[in-house]
Amino acid sequence: MTKAAEIYERYRGPEFRRLLAAARRSLERNGGEIEGSISLTNPTTAERNAVIGITGTYRSPDIRRITLPLSVLEESVRNVTGMSLREVLERIGPPLRFRSEERTTLEHARQNILAEGETSPLHTEHPWFRRWLVGLASDGTITGLVNKADTHRFSQAVRVLEFLHSRPSGTPPVMLPSLADATTGDTKALNPDRGALPTLVLRALAIARGVPLGPGAEARRELWDAFDVIVDDLASRALVLNLPATGQGLGQWLTDAARYGTPFHITLHQLITLPIAVNLPTVYVCENPAVLRRAAGELGAGSPPLICAEGRPSTAFHRLARLIVDNGGLLRYHGDFDWPGIAMTNALRTRYGAEPWRMSSGDYLNGVRADTDHIPLSGKPQGTSWDPKLSEIMARERVAVYEEAVADTLLNEWATATYRATGESG
């Protein structure tokens, strides 16, 4: 150890620890300026003697608080070491952090991020994007990105969102690694274990969708699916019953399954790699798998063609629905009489021209009378343009009617429709 090092090493001693910590706080608070005083409460004997040595002024052993001008400490340190108080503190470590400068730097970085978001065309065109940006600024997310030197993740998130919302309608779904590669150059950048980026993007998509960002892999997959992003083309599936199709492989399997009245799960991977054509005038859509299961068990091969949304349509469901509609088929939809079910009905009407089936105000009231559970309605009320009275009556009754509760009515009508179709064809 050199003589110069030995000189300032003395300030690492326990008698100087609290004194220099107070000096550090003062310098950091005042931008490095030597001003004001520092204090020690209930000083030890060693601390009291150190202050006496610095000031040349005696302090009584029973003193409870010692106050020392910072300029006096600065002068003493210079006399002993030939260095400034700041230099000694920096050598002892850690480096000083000047709060005002950090606040200025932080605010400047925050404003740069906000300005970048505001220059995106999404900011002008979409209220959800503006809400997303305001939320990131108000809840500390942007500050966190700055402090972690992760601001480039925000830029990447904006690029992902712009990519998704600039895709023309009818564009085939994109695989998540392909989306990540196209927007960041890293195929794994949007994986859930890759830090802030996937969370930033999914948070924006949830706001755009008008739904909360739920926890877990299933919630993330459903949200990606809603924007035609495929997380796993094997996990994305559509459950069908009696849906014959043409096409090698998958088309043959579907036709065979319909011959035996057997439910069949179609994966998105199959739809992509084994193209099919569905030529049916009408396909029924239900929301709950239990209803399709009953149709398979009670009607078997006599059930009309049926697709199940399984609570929320997947990318596989949407791809299949588009195949049916593009070939001139009509989708007839029945779902839960609750606000999410009504929202799904509206979405399928808008996207595919689906016809609500057994979804009138009269059907709802019959379900209310038949259902003894009377589960309260929850969620955001939705309009029912195909039957305006329905939303009014649901808001008045404030009771949900789930599809399983009216399954008898659905199956009876399907059985009748099948009998008529069979009679006409015979």
C-alpha positions, 0 to 999 in steps of 0.5 A: 500500500502506498503512502497516499493510500494509507492516508485516506484509508484511515477514513474507512475506520468505524469512527468515521463511518457514520460521519462520512455517510452523512457527508455523502448524503449531503453532497449527493443531495446538493450536487457535490456542493460543500454547504450546510452541516452534518450531524451525529446522534448519540456518538460513540467515544471513538466518533466523539474523539474523531470530531474533536480531532477534526474541529480542535474543539472539545466535546463532552462525553455526555453529548447527545448530538454533534453538529459539524459544518461540512466545510470544516470536514472538507478542510480537515480532509484536505489537510490530512490527505491533500484530496477533497472530501469528494475524492476521498468518498469516491475512492472509498466508494461507491461513486457519488450519485447526484440526485438532481442530476439523476432526476434530470437525466431520468426525466429527459429519458422519460420524455424521449420515450414518450415522444417516441410513442407519440410519433407512432401513427398508432398514437393518432389512430388508436385511443387504446395506444394512447391509454397504453402510453399514459399507463406506462408513464403513470405506473412507473413502467417507463421509469423502470425501463430507464433505470434498467437501461431497457428503453430499447424494449419500448422501441421494440414493443412499438414496432411489434404493435405497428407490425400487427396493426398494419397487417391487411385484413385476411392475412394468414396468422403469423407464428410468434417467432416469426413476428419476433424476428421481423420486428426485433431480429431475435426469434425468441424476443417475445418469449414469456421469459424474455423480460419486459418486451412481451409484457409491454406488448401483451399489455397493449393488446389487452387494452386494445381488446378491452380485456384485463391482462390475465396471468398464466400461459393460457391467457397469454396464448388467447391474447396472441390468438386474438391478434392472429399470432400463433404461439403454438400451432399444436395448442391452437385447436378447434373442436368439431362434430360432423364436419365433412371436408375435402382434402387429403389427410385432414379432409378424409379424417373429418369425413370419417369422423362425421360418418361415425358422429365422433367429435374431432379436434383440429389443430392449427398445424393441420389446417395449415399443412393439410388444406381442406375445403368445407362445402356446407350451407349451414354450420352451427357454432356453440360456445361450450364443449359440454353442449357439443358433447351432448350432441355427439352422445344423443344425436351422433351422426344425426347431429348437424355440423357443429363447431365449438368455440370452447369459451373463446375462439382460437386462431384455429377456430377463426381459420376454420370459420373463414374457410366455411364462410368463404365457401358460401356457408352460414354460421349460426351461433349460440352462446352464453347469455352473459355479457362476454357471450354477447360480446362474442356473438357481436364479434362473430357477426362482425367478422363472419356475418354469423347469425345469432340462433336461439339468442332472442329476448324470448329465448333468454327469458325462457332460460331464466325461468328454466334455470334455477341457479340464477347466477348474477350478470357481471362485466360490461354490458353489450349491445344486441343489435339483432334484438335490441330488447335482449340487452335491455331485458338482460340488464333488467333481469341481471341474471346470466343464462349459460348455454348448458342450462338450455342445451335440451332446447338446442338439441331438440331443435337440432334433432328436428332439423336433422330429421327434416334434412334427412326426410328431404334428402330421402 
